[in-house]
């Protein structure tokens, strides 16, 4: 699968909407930490405008959660698993998944449904 990478400044609304309409998967890089939420909100709004659903999550969350099942953090691991399950049900069958990685300043936007 060929996934294009765009700098956050390379995606004006028109280009972003075309990518979403065409069911493209892509990565947005160089997202400033202070604008992360704003960029995610814009993505969600555009996806919903096209009558599609999305799920936003932190990249690597499953790995972190699995490690927290042992030792003194076990209660947080169980709580995280329950929250993640509820979140997945609330965003059942999304058209897009948005994986956020604040450490690297990237958002991985993946189209999940097969085109007919």
Buried (B, 14 or more C-beta within 10 A) or exposed (E): EEEEEBEBEEBEEEEBBEBBEEBBBBBBBEBEEEEBEEBBEBBBEBBEEEEBBBBBBEBEBEEEBEEBBEEEEEEEBEEBBEEBEEEEEEBEEBBBBBBBBEEEBBBBBBBBEEEE
